Amino acid sequence: MALFRHISFICLSLFCTTSLVSSHSRHYTTPSVPRLTDLFSHVSVNQSFSNSFGGRNIKLLNNGSMVTLSLDKTSGSGLASKDKYNYGFFSAAIKLPAGLTSGVVVAFYLSNADMYPHSHDEIDIELLGNDKRIDWVLQTNVYANGVSTGREEKFYFWFNPTLQYHYYSILWNSHHIVFLVDNIPVREFPNNGKFSAAYPSKPMSLYVTIWDASEWATHGGKYPVNYKYAPFVTSVADMEMSGCTMKPKQAGSSCSNANLSSIDPVGGLDFAKLSNQQVTAMDWARKDGKVPSTEGKVQSIQLRVSPIDIGLSTTRNVFESQSKPAYGEGGEIKSKVLSSVFRRMISKIGGGDKLKR
């Protein structure tokens, strides 16, 4: 029996480490959800956006309906919407660069830092590049009045985001902010309780960028951009921006403050809260993909565990703490955390101490 436990421990170590390294190495059946991206019209990139920086690394395709943004030794590149928006639905189909992309960040976000440099609002989807061992990571965050009110959260994907286009979307209204991937909610930030006093409320522009974030993006900056593999090219299509527009040179908004929901495309009751179907899908996504936050406090680590391989239940929380991060330098899992994880797992098959909290 002791030998069996020892072998099981080794197998668990190898399997779980692999699961943490590659979140899309196994097949997952995604839950059914309403396709919000089908509700809104696509916009023309060349008519709705201006070059923000790196103009020579921006290539319009398909009569301006698609664009590629690239990062090389000279510059990254980015677009900024010509209009500012006070609430709305924002989405793009993005195909990320393949290969070794450590230090590279592709960002899809709303911000008004150009108008409020000391008290800006921001709603972020940041896609963080990978080293040889780690997949692309989705990072979300919310700022209000210059303060990070949303606390960064990271997720592994359930697919390879470099093989084809996937939808990345932001729903922002007076009720909540919802981050979605392929129409599946992965995070909800409500405008109530402790968050209501620090909720983004000023008009913002939409940005799409690729840039060098070597200082922090991959394992806290341990793996910088390797320009041997440049240029890093991301492709963007099916852009959607539907909301209350604020023309930069004009006063007022396209939405009536007196009756916002009658004009605001996402201000009605249909968008006031997630449906039961969406809540179930979000629970699925967060259960399978959430990784430690970057603020030094672990929210949860999720391991994808196969019931066929080791006879245990499917994915579950294995460590929750407000202590030190579970990742050591370079992204490896600290042995203390893994030993606790394996003790809990092994106890299910006939041995091991129970995990002490």
Secondary structure, DSSP 8 states (H G I E B T S, - for coil): -HHHHHHHHHHHHHHHHHHHH-TTSS---------GGGSS----HHHHEEEEE-GGGEEEEGGGTEEEEEE-SS--EEEEESSEEEEEEEEEEEE---S--TTEEEEEEEE-TTT-TTS--EEEEEEE---SS---EEEEEEEETTEE-S--EEEE-SS-TTTS-EEEEEEE-SSEEEEEETTEEEEEEESSGGGGGG---S-BEEEEEEEE-TTTTTGGGTS---GGG--EEEEEEEEEEEEEEE-TTSSS-SS-STTGGGT-TT-SGGGTS--HHHHHHHHHHHHHHEE--SSS----EEE---HHHHS--SSEEEE--SSS-SB-GGG-B-HHHHHHHHHHHHHTTT-------
